[in-house]
Amino acid sequence: MTTTKDLQSNVITFLRFPLIIGVLFIHAMPGMDFGAEENIPVFYLCRNFFSGVLGSVAAPLFFFISGFLFFQNINGFTKYDYLRKLKSRGKTLL
């Protein structure tokens, strides 16, 4: 039987790869100029769709997921719990 925590973990694991590809499209596609926009309009539309539309969703979703995971195990939102989480996150990052 799958628990809610396992389901959340599986969903986040499933979303990671497409979001990483989206971030790569944000950084790689707009600066690339193949000179094919005039000859192949489908290429231009696909490039703008993947780098502009789908890619622009990736970074906000990463922030949303990290915020969700940051506040996931806080039962009551107190100043002590918030500072404890910040201290733990600071140790992890540094």
C-alpha positions, -999 to +999 in steps of 0.1 A: +000+000+000+014+034-010+014+061+016+009+098+010+046+105+017+056+078-009+033+093-034+047+128-029+082+115-032+073+096-065+056+127-080+086+149-071+110+123-085+089+121-117+088+159-122+125+165-116+137+153-151+112+174-172+119+204-150+156+201-155+151+198-192+130+230-190+157+249-173+182+237-199+159+250-226+157+284-208+194+287-209+203+271-242+176+280-267+171+318-267+208+325-275+210+299-303+206+313-337+205+286-364+193+309-392+165+286-399+136+307-386+129+322-420+131+288-438+114+266-413+086+283-393+078+251-374+113+252-359+107+288-348+074+279-332+088+248-315+118+267-302+096+295-288+072+269-272+099+249-255+121+277-244+095+304-238+064+286-226+074+253-211+108+265-199+094+295-181+074+271-159+104+251-147+121+276-124+089+287-105+079+250-100+114+243-085+108+272-061+073+259-053+085+224-046+114+236-024+090+258-004+065+229+000+093+206+012+106+233+035+073+237+053+062+201+050+069+188+086+060+220+106+029+212+127+024+246+142+038+277+125+059+292+153+089+314+153+109+286+169+100+261+142+108+286+114+142+295+129+150+258+134+142+250+098+163+280+086+192+268+107+189+233+094+188+245+058+218+268+064+238+239+077+228+218+047+237+245+022+270+255+038 
